[in-house]
Amino acid sequence: MSAPLLEAEGLTRSYLAGGFFSRERKPILKGVSFSLQPGEIVALVGESGSGKSTLARLLARLDMPDAGQLRLAGRDVLADGSAQASLDYRGRVQMVFQDPFASLNPVHTVAYHLERPLVRHGRVPKSGLRTRVLSLLESVGLTPAEAFAKRYPHELSGGQRQRVAVARALAVEPQVIIADEPTSMLDVSTRKGVLQLLRGLTQERGIGILFITHDLASARHLADRILVLYAGTVVEAGRADEVLRQPRHPYTKLLLSAVPDGDDFLQAALPVRPATGSPPLVGCPFAPRCPVSEPRCSTVTPPDVLPAANHLVRCHLEVPKGVTADASVSS
């Protein structure tokens, strides 16, 4: 296996909670670790409030973690906080935002949105801007490119706007794209086209994509690997087909129970309790909702266990009998 493009190790983030004068901090991410290979799509799935968008902001360097490391091609990108280092990083790691209606400035044309990153990162001389803009539009299926370049965002459909956002990300020839729920606001037919576009980028250009979504149906068709995030903790991770075919964590089973399977919906495999309040600071964050939890689940943080090759589960029930928690595999 080649060296990872992007590596996160122990990323932690918390925010002040409880009012202006409060010093209480609410944890959002708790030691998240993962890697992204060239040409690979990793899906980060979880319900709203699980910390997916917070992780996206950290990876895009729109926010800084409280602790942890972030490496791009083996280099620690958090060690240098200069403006130039940040610009260089964004030339290699780009982000596609969730809302195609808010991510484009309504007073500027499509051409302007694509020209700006080209000029900012010095990718082409001014004399070549027009040619490059048209090429980018054609690469994302917006043809005739000349016509689309002259349009304003309000003259585009949601799917077309998201394709412009993808083209803007491609303008600087990145190695990594962070796609934060890029299809959640699109209709089903348009969503399929955007997903196919993202898959094509990995095959044709070797771009690594972190696909952040709450939609396991999309992750099933697009991702090579899946990370399941709950309350800021990765509770299960592995090859997409393995995680979806044989989910091991109770929370993953809950997510899969809500995924349409053909014309029918899967019946809930577990009678999961509703969420009430914030997850506990100790033990398994899913314990208050888990129907198979044990007393230790609420008092002892479960270890990382590898029940199968490259399939990680953070659950006490997955620890082999006779093996103590300290002897289990750690991430």
C-alpha positions as CSV (number, residue, x, y, z in Angstrom):
1,M,0.0,0.0,0.0
2,S,1.3,3.5,-0.9
3,A,1.9,6.2,1.7
4,P,-1.3,7.9,2.8
5,L,-2.1,11.3,1.2
6,L,-3.8,12.6,4.4
7,E,-3.5,11.3,7.9
8,A,-5.3,12.4,11.0
9,E,-4.1,11.2,14.4
10,G,-6.0,11.8,17.6
11,L,-7.8,14.9,16.5
12,T,-9.7,16.5,19.4
13,R,-11.9,19.6,19.4
14,S,-14.2,21.1,22.0
15,Y,-16.1,24.4,22.3
16,L,-17.2,26.6,25.2
17,A,-20.7,25.8,26.3
18,G,-23.3,27.2,28.7
19,G,-23.2,30.9,28.0
20,F,-20.8,33.8,27.5
21,F,-19.2,33.7,30.9
22,S,-19.0,29.9,31.1
23,R,-15.6,28.1,31.0
24,E,-17.2,24.7,30.5
25,R,-16.1,23.0,27.4
26,K,-18.2,20.6,25.4
27,P,-16.2,17.9,23.5
28,I,-17.1,17.6,19.8
29,L,-14.3,15.3,18.5
30,K,-12.6,12.8,20.7
31,G,-9.3,11.4,19.3
32,V,-10.4,10.8,15.7
33,S,-7.8,9.0,13.6
34,F,-7.9,7.9,10.0
35,S,-5.9,7.9,6.7
36,L,-6.8,8.5,3.1
37,Q,-4.9,6.8,0.2
38,P,-4.4,8.2,-3.3
39,G,-7.5,7.5,-5.5
40,E,-9.5,6.3,-2.5
41,I,-12.9,7.4,-1.3
42,V,-13.5,7.2,2.5
43,A,-17.0,7.8,3.7
44,L,-17.5,9.4,7.1
45,V,-21.0,8.6,8.2
46,G,-23.1,9.5,11.3
47,E,-26.2,11.3,12.3
48,S,-26.5,15.1,12.7
49,G,-24.4,16.4,15.6
50,S,-21.9,13.5,15.5
51,G,-19.0,15.9,14.6
52,K,-18.7,15.3,10.9
53,S,-18.6,18.9,9.8
54,T,-16.3,19.9,12.7
55,L,-13.9,17.3,11.4
56,A,-14.2,18.7,7.9
57,R,-13.4,22.2,9.1
58,L,-10.3,20.9,10.9
59,L,-9.1,19.0,7.8
60,A,-9.7,22.1,5.6
61,R,-7.8,24.2,8.2
62,L,-10.8,26.5,8.7
63,D,-10.4,25.6,12.4
64,M,-7.7,24.3,14.7
65,P,-7.8,21.2,16.9
66,D,-7.2,21.2,20.6
67,A,-4.9,18.2,20.2
68,G,-3.8,15.7,17.6
69,Q,-1.8,15.7,14.4
70,L,-2.6,16.2,10.8
71,R,-0.2,15.1,8.1
72,L,-0.3,15.7,4.3
73,A,2.0,13.3,2.5
74,G,3.8,12.7,5.7
75,R,4.4,16.3,6.6
76,D,2.9,17.8,9.8
77,V,0.7,20.6,8.5
78,L,-0.2,22.0,12.0
79,A,3.5,22.8,12.8
80,D,3.6,25.8,10.5
81,G,0.8,28.3,11.0
82,S,2.0,30.9,8.5
83,A,-0.3,32.3,5.8
84,Q,1.9,30.9,3.1
85,A,1.8,27.4,4.6
86,S,-2.0,27.7,4.8
87,L,-2.2,28.8,1.2
88,D,0.1,25.9,0.1
89,Y,-2.1,23.4,2.0
90,R,-5.3,24.7,0.4
91,G,-3.6,24.3,-3.0
92,R,-3.5,20.6,-2.2
93,V,-6.6,20.1,-0.1
94,Q,-9.9,21.5,-1.3
95,M,-13.4,21.4,0.1
96,V,-16.8,21.1,-1.5
97,F,-19.5,22.5,0.8
98,Q,-22.9,21.1,1.5
99,D,-25.1,23.9,0.3
100,P,-24.7,24.7,-3.4
101,F,-26.9,27.7,-3.0
102,A,-24.7,29.4,-0.4
103,S,-21.3,28.4,-1.6
104,L,-21.3,30.7,-4.7
105,N,-21.4,34.5,-4.6
106,P,-24.7,35.6,-6.3
107,V,-23.2,38.8,-7.7
108,H,-20.4,37.1,-9.7
109,T,-20.5,34.9,-12.8
110,V,-19.4,31.3,-13.0
111,A,-16.3,32.3,-14.8
112,Y,-15.3,34.6,-11.9
113,H,-15.7,31.8,-9.4
114,L,-13.3,29.6,-11.3
115,E,-10.8,32.4,-12.2
116,R,-10.3,33.5,-8.6
117,P,-8.5,30.3,-7.3
118,L,-6.5,30.1,-10.5
119,V,-5.2,33.6,-10.0
120,R,-4.8,33.2,-6.2
121,H,-2.7,30.1,-6.5
122,G,-0.9,31.2,-9.6
123,R,-1.9,28.1,-11.6
124,V,-2.1,29.8,-15.1
125,P,-1.2,33.2,-16.5
126,K,-4.0,35.7,-17.1
127,S,-3.8,35.1,-20.8
128,G,-4.7,31.4,-20.2
129,L,-7.6,32.0,-17.8
130,R,-10.4,31.7,-20.3
131,T,-9.2,28.5,-21.8
132,R,-8.7,26.9,-18.4
133,V,-12.1,28.0,-17.1
134,L,-13.8,26.4,-20.1
135,S,-11.8,23.2,-19.7
136,L,-12.8,23.0,-16.0
137,L,-16.5,23.4,-16.9
138,E,-16.2,20.7,-19.6
139,S,-14.5,18.4,-17.1
140,V,-17.6,18.5,-14.8
141,G,-20.1,18.0,-17.6
142,L,-21.3,21.7,-17.9
143,T,-21.5,22.2,-21.7
144,P,-21.6,24.3,-23.7
145,A,-18.9,25.7,-21.4
146,E,-19.0,29.2,-23.0
147,A,-22.7,29.6,-22.1
148,F,-22.2,28.4,-18.5
149,A,-19.2,30.6,-17.9
150,K,-21.4,33.7,-18.5
151,R,-24.2,32.6,-16.2
152,Y,-24.8,33.7,-12.6
153,P,-25.5,31.2,-9.8
154,H,-29.3,32.0,-9.7
155,E,-29.4,30.9,-13.4
156,L,-28.3,27.4,-12.5
157,S,-30.0,24.4,-10.9
158,G,-28.8,22.9,-7.7
159,G,-26.9,20.1,-9.4
160,Q,-25.3,22.6,-11.8
161,R,-24.2,24.8,-8.9
162,Q,-22.6,21.8,-7.1
163,R,-20.7,20.9,-10.3
164,V,-19.4,24.5,-10.4
165,A,-18.3,24.0,-6.8
166,V,-16.5,20.8,-7.8
167,A,-14.9,22.6,-10.8
168,R,-13.7,25.4,-8.4
169,A,-12.1,22.8,-6.2
170,L,-10.4,21.2,-9.2
171,A,-9.0,24.5,-10.4
172,V,-5.9,24.3,-8.2
173,E,-5.3,20.6,-9.1
174,P,-5.7,19.3,-5.5
175,Q,-4.6,15.9,-4.2
176,V,-7.5,15.7,-1.7
177,I,-11.1,16.8,-1.8
178,I,-13.2,17.0,1.4
179,A,-16.8,16.7,0.3
180,D,-19.1,17.7,3.2
181,E,-22.5,16.2,2.4
182,P,-22.3,17.5,-1.2
183,T,-25.5,15.8,-2.3
184,S,-27.8,16.2,0.7
185,M,-29.7,19.2,-0.8
186,L,-30.0,17.7,-4.3
187,D,-32.8,15.6,-5.7
188,V,-32.2,11.9,-6.4
189,S,-31.5,12.1,-10.1
190,T,-29.1,15.0,-9.7
191,R,-27.4,13.3,-6.7
192,K,-26.5,10.3,-8.9
193,G,-24.7,12.5,-11.4
194,V,-22.6,14.3,-8.7
195,L,-21.7,11.0,-7.1
196,Q,-20.5,9.6,-10.5
197,L,-18.5,12.8,-11.0
198,L,-16.7,12.3,-7.7
199,R,-16.0,8.6,-8.5
200,G,-14.5,9.6,-11.8
201,L,-12.1,12.1,-10.2
202,T,-10.5,9.3,-8.2
203,Q,-10.2,7.0,-11.2
204,E,-8.9,9.6,-13.7
205,R,-6.8,11.8,-11.4
206,G,-6.0,9.7,-8.4
207,I,-7.6,12.3,-6.1
208,G,-8.4,11.1,-2.6
209,I,-11.9,12.0,-1.4
210,L,-13.3,12.2,2.1
211,F,-17.0,11.9,1.5
212,I,-18.9,13.1,4.6
213,T,-22.5,12.0,4.7
214,H,-25.4,10.8,6.8
215,D,-26.7,8.8,3.9
216,L,-25.4,5.2,4.0
217,A,-27.1,4.4,0.7
218,S,-24.8,6.9,-1.1
219,A,-21.8,5.6,0.9
220,R,-22.6,2.1,-0.1
221,H,-22.4,2.9,-3.8
222,L,-19.4,5.3,-3.6
223,A,-17.0,4.5,-0.8
224,D,-14.0,2.2,-0.6
225,R,-13.9,2.4,3.2
226,I,-16.3,3.7,5.8
227,L,-15.8,5.4,9.2
228,V,-18.8,5.5,11.5
229,L,-18.8,8.5,13.8
230,Y,-20.9,8.8,16.9
231,A,-20.6,11.7,19.4
232,G,-17.2,12.6,18.1
233,T,-15.8,9.0,18.4
234,V,-15.1,6.6,15.5
235,V,-17.0,3.5,16.7
236,E,-16.5,1.3,13.6
237,A,-14.2,1.5,10.5
238,G,-13.3,-0.8,7.7
239,R,-13.9,-1.8,4.0
240,A,-17.3,-0.5,2.9
241,D,-18.6,-3.9,1.8
242,E,-17.4,-5.5,5.1
243,V,-18.9,-2.8,7.4
244,L,-22.2,-2.8,5.5
245,R,-22.5,-6.5,5.1
246,Q,-21.5,-7.4,8.6
247,P,-21.9,-4.4,10.9
248,R,-20.6,-5.1,14.4
249,H,-21.3,-2.0,16.5
250,P,-24.9,-1.5,17.7
251,Y,-24.8,2.1,16.3
252,T,-23.8,0.9,12.8
253,K,-26.7,-1.5,12.9
254,L,-29.0,1.3,13.9
255,L,-27.9,3.4,10.9
256,L,-28.3,0.4,8.5
257,S,-31.8,-0.3,9.8
258,A,-32.9,3.0,8.3
259,V,-31.4,2.4,4.8
260,P,-33.8,1.6,2.0
261,D,-33.1,-1.9,0.6
262,G,-34.7,-2.0,-2.8
263,D,-38.4,-1.1,-2.5
264,D,-38.5,-2.1,1.2
265,F,-37.0,-0.7,4.4
266,L,-35.0,-2.9,6.6
267,Q,-36.6,-3.6,10.0
268,A,-34.7,-2.2,12.9
269,A,-32.4,-4.9,14.2
270,L,-32.2,-3.4,17.7
271,P,-34.8,-1.5,19.8
272,V,-32.5,1.4,20.2
273,R,-33.4,4.0,22.9
274,P,-33.8,7.6,21.8
275,A,-31.0,10.1,22.5
276,T,-31.5,12.1,25.8
277,G,-29.1,14.9,26.6
278,S,-25.3,14.9,25.9
279,P,-23.3,11.6,25.6
280,P,-21.4,10.7,28.8
281,L,-17.8,11.9,29.2
282,V,-16.7,8.4,30.3
283,G,-17.5,5.0,28.9
284,C,-19.0,4.3,25.5
285,P,-20.8,7.4,24.2
286,F,-23.5,5.1,22.8
287,A,-24.2,3.3,26.0
288,P,-27.3,5.3,27.1
289,R,-29.0,4.3,23.8
290,C,-27.6,0.8,23.4
291,P,-30.0,-2.1,24.0
292,V,-27.1,-4.6,24.7
293,S,-25.0,-2.4,27.0
294,E,-23.5,-3.7,30.1
295,P,-22.6,-1.9,33.4
296,R,-19.0,-1.5,32.3
297,C,-20.1,0.3,29.1
298,S,-21.1,3.3,31.2
299,T,-17.9,3.5,33.2
300,V,-15.0,2.1,31.0
301,T,-14.1,3.5,27.6
302,P,-14.1,0.5,25.2
303,P,-10.9,-0.3,23.4
304,D,-10.3,-0.5,19.7
305,V,-10.7,-4.1,18.5
306,L,-9.9,-5.7,15.1
307,P,-12.3,-8.7,14.9
308,A,-11.3,-9.1,11.2
309,A,-8.6,-7.7,8.9
310,N,-8.8,-3.9,8.6
311,H,-12.2,-3.9,10.4
312,L,-12.0,-1.8,13.6
313,V,-14.8,-1.8,16.2
314,R,-14.9,0.2,19.5
315,C,-17.1,-2.0,21.6
316,H,-16.7,-4.0,24.8
317,L,-18.7,-6.9,23.3
318,E,-16.2,-7.4,20.5
319,V,-13.2,-8.0,22.9
320,P,-12.4,-11.7,22.6
321,K,-13.1,-13.8,25.7
322,G,-10.1,-14.2,27.9
323,V,-8.5,-11.0,26.5
324,T,-8.4,-7.9,28.7
325,A,-9.1,-4.5,27.4
326,D,-5.4,-3.5,27.8
327,A,-4.4,-6.3,25.5
328,S,-6.7,-5.3,22.6
329,V,-5.6,-3.5,19.6
330,S,-5.3,0.3,19.9
331,S,-5.7,2.8,17.1
